[in-house]
Amino acid sequence: MIQAQHTSGFAPDPAFVTKLRRFPREPDKFVYGIRAVLAVIIRGLLRVYNRFEIVGLERLRTNRPLVIVANHSSHLDTICLLAALPLRKLHRAFPVAAADYFFQSVARTWLAAVVVNALPFGRKLHVRRGLSICAGLISEPGNVLIIFPEGTRSISGQTQQFKSGIGALVAGRDATVIPCYLDGTFRAWPKGRRLPRPAKIRLIVGEPRNYVSFRTDKHDFCAIASELNQTVRRLGNENDTH
């Protein structure tokens, strides 16, 4: 009985966990403070442990709403993209994360919501609602949406095809889309590995794009996804240092 009481004293507040799973979230200075402190620590570790380098950083320095699109092969991808943004942007940057993976357990929910400010997105259910929330975010200046259009981490390190959902989000909308390529995150922390290796990581930021003139139909959605996919792959090939 004593042991049970001792354990329950350390259990997370269910109301707080529920609050973290809700989106949009209410401003919380305590959460903001934790996020900012951890961001500074993470950025220092990336610089020292992974010799993190950013090419084309100036392309992210704008107050226009941004949609950052990148390849995805590691949990390091999100924190590297966040590390490229000014600290003042942290609470207005929203990495899109699979609700069925990151918002089920308490530990993952805390990491996703508090550390990276992730937006829970249903990959199979409530997709339209998720796209609507994303569209609302990128209608406001200063907001940053981070999306991995492959849908899940690559198990080979090779960039997979992009899903058409990215096209559905940006077609006909006046948002700046920034294609990026993450090099080295797969070597540093591939899917299935417990802890990251000290491999060098480079983030290559591409030229901004805008798809406001595209139609909101399936053909243009697929065309946008294909064009972004080719651009991200090309960024990787042009900056291949191996």
C-alpha positions in Angstrom: 0.0 0.0 0.0 2.8 2.4 0.9 4.6 1.7 -2.4 1.4 2.3 -4.4 0.9 5.7 -2.7 4.5 6.6 -3.3 4.3 5.8 -7.1 1.0 7.6 -7.5 2.6 10.8 -6.1 4.8 10.9 -9.2 2.0 10.2 -11.7 1.5 13.0 -14.2 -1.7 15.1 -13.9 -4.2 13.5 -16.3 -5.7 17.0 -16.9 -2.4 18.4 -17.9 -1.7 15.5 -20.3 -5.2 16.0 -21.8 -4.4 19.6 -22.3 -1.2 18.8 -24.1 -3.1 16.5 -26.5 -5.6 19.2 -27.4 -4.9 21.5 -30.3 -4.8 24.5 -30.6 -3.3 24.7 -27.2 -3.7 27.6 -24.8 -0.6 29.8 -24.2 1.3 28.5 -21.2 4.3 30.5 -19.9 5.5 27.5 -17.9 5.6 25.3 -21.0 7.1 28.1 -23.0 9.9 28.4 -20.5 10.7 24.7 -20.5 10.7 24.6 -24.3 13.1 27.6 -24.6 15.6 26.2 -22.1 15.6 22.8 -23.7 15.9 24.3 -27.1 19.1 26.1 -26.1 20.5 22.9 -24.7 19.5 20.9 -27.8 21.1 23.4 -30.1 24.4 23.3 -28.2 24.4 19.5 -28.3 23.7 19.5 -32.0 26.6 21.9 -32.6 29.1 19.9 -30.5 28.0 16.3 -30.9 26.8 16.4 -34.6 28.7 19.5 -35.9 25.4 20.8 -37.1 25.7 23.1 -40.1 23.0 25.1 -42.0 23.3 26.1 -45.6 20.9 28.9 -46.8 19.8 30.0 -43.4 18.8 33.5 -44.6 15.9 31.9 -46.5 14.2 31.2 -43.3 14.5 34.8 -42.0 11.1 36.1 -42.8 7.9 37.0 -41.0 5.7 35.5 -43.7 3.9 32.3 -42.9 6.2 29.4 -43.8 5.6 25.8 -44.7 8.9 24.0 -44.3 9.0 20.7 -46.3 11.8 18.2 -45.8 12.9 14.5 -46.2 12.4 12.4 -43.2 14.6 9.5 -41.9 15.2 10.3 -38.2 13.7 11.7 -35.0 16.5 14.3 -35.3 14.9 15.8 -38.4 12.4 17.8 -36.4 14.8 19.2 -33.8 17.3 20.2 -36.5 14.6 22.2 -38.4 13.5 23.8 -35.2 17.1 24.6 -34.4 17.4 26.6 -37.6 14.6 29.0 -36.4 15.1 32.0 -34.1 14.3 31.2 -30.5 11.5 33.8 -30.5 9.7 31.6 -33.2 9.7 28.4 -31.2 6.1 28.8 -29.9 4.8 29.6 -33.3 6.5 26.7 -35.1 4.4 23.6 -35.4 5.9 20.3 -36.6 3.1 18.1 -37.9 3.3 14.8 -36.0 1.4 11.5 -36.3 -1.3 11.5 -33.6 -1.4 7.7 -33.4 2.4 7.6 -32.6 3.3 10.7 -30.7 0.2 11.4 -28.7 -0.7 8.0 -27.3 1.8 7.4 -24.4 2.3 10.1 -21.7 6.1 10.3 -22.3 5.7 10.8 -26.1 2.9 13.3 -25.6 5.1 15.4 -23.2 8.0 15.3 -25.7 5.8 16.1 -28.7 3.8 18.9 -27.1 6.2 20.5 -24.7 9.6 20.1 -26.3 8.8 20.5 -30.0 5.2 22.0 -30.0 4.0 19.3 -32.3 0.6 19.5 -34.0 -1.2 16.1 -33.8 -2.3 14.9 -37.2 -4.4 11.9 -38.0 -2.8 9.9 -40.8 -5.9 7.8 -41.4 -8.7 9.5 -39.5 -9.8 13.1 -39.5 -7.4 14.0 -42.3 -9.6 16.9 -43.6 -9.8 18.4 -40.1 -6.0 18.2 -39.8 -5.5 20.0 -43.2 -8.0 22.6 -42.1 -6.0 23.3 -38.9 -2.8 23.5 -40.9 -4.4 25.9 -43.4 -5.5 28.1 -40.5 -2.0 28.3 -39.1 -0.4 29.3 -42.3 -2.9 32.1 -42.9 -1.3 34.1 -40.0 2.1 35.9 -40.5 4.9 34.6 -38.3 3.6 31.0 -38.1 5.8 28.1 -39.3 4.5 24.7 -40.2 7.0 21.9 -40.5 5.9 18.9 -42.7 7.5 15.6 -43.7 5.4 14.7 -46.8 6.7 11.1 -46.9 4.4 10.5 -44.0 6.8 8.4 -42.0 10.6 7.9 -41.5 12.5 6.3 -44.3 14.0 3.0 -43.2 16.8 3.2 -45.9 17.7 6.8 -45.6 16.6 7.4 -49.2 13.9 10.0 -49.8 10.5 8.4 -50.6 7.7 9.7 -52.6 5.7 12.7 -51.2 2.0 12.2 -50.5 -0.4 14.6 -52.2 -1.6 16.1 -48.9 1.2 18.7 -49.1 -0.3 19.8 -52.4 -3.8 20.0 -51.0 -2.5 22.2 -48.2 -0.5 24.8 -50.3 -2.4 24.9 -53.6 -4.2 28.2 -54.1 -2.8 29.6 -50.8 -0.4 32.5 -50.5 2.1 30.8 -48.3 5.9 30.6 -48.7 7.0 26.9 -49.1 10.6 26.2 -48.2 12.0 22.8 -49.4 14.8 21.5 -47.2 17.2 18.5 -47.3 18.5 17.0 -44.1 21.8 15.2 -44.6 23.3 13.0 -41.9 20.3 12.5 -39.7 19.9 8.9 -40.9 23.5 8.1 -40.1 23.2 9.8 -36.8 19.9 8.2 -35.6 18.2 5.8 -37.9 14.9 4.2 -37.1 15.3 1.4 -34.6 18.5 2.7 -33.0 18.3 3.5 -29.3 20.7 6.5 -29.1 22.2 8.8 -31.8 25.7 8.6 -33.1 28.1 11.6 -33.4 27.6 11.9 -37.2 27.8 15.2 -38.9 24.4 16.8 -39.9 23.8 19.4 -42.5 20.6 21.2 -43.2 20.3 22.6 -46.8 17.6 25.2 -47.2 16.3 25.6 -50.7 14.7 28.5 -52.7 11.2 29.5 -51.5 8.2 28.6 -53.6 4.6 29.7 -53.8 1.6 27.8 -55.2 -1.1 30.4 -55.0 -1.8 30.1 -58.8 -2.3 26.3 -58.7 -5.8 24.8 -58.8 -7.3 23.0 -55.9 -7.8 19.7 -57.7 -6.1 16.3 -57.5 -4.0 16.8 -60.6 -2.3 19.9 -59.1 -2.0 18.4 -55.7 0.0 15.6 -57.1 2.0 17.9 -59.3 3.0 20.1 -56.3 4.0 17.0 -54.3 6.1 15.7 -57.2 7.8 19.0 -57.8 8.7 19.4 -54.1 9.9 15.8 -53.9 12.2 16.3 -56.9 13.5 19.6 -55.4 14.3 18.0 -52.1 16.1 15.1 -53.8 18.0 17.6 -55.9 19.1 19.6 -52.9 20.5 16.4 -51.5 22.3 15.4 -54.7 23.8 18.9 -55.2 25.1 19.0 -51.7 26.3 15.4 -51.4 29.6 15.5 -49.6 30.2 11.7 -49.5 
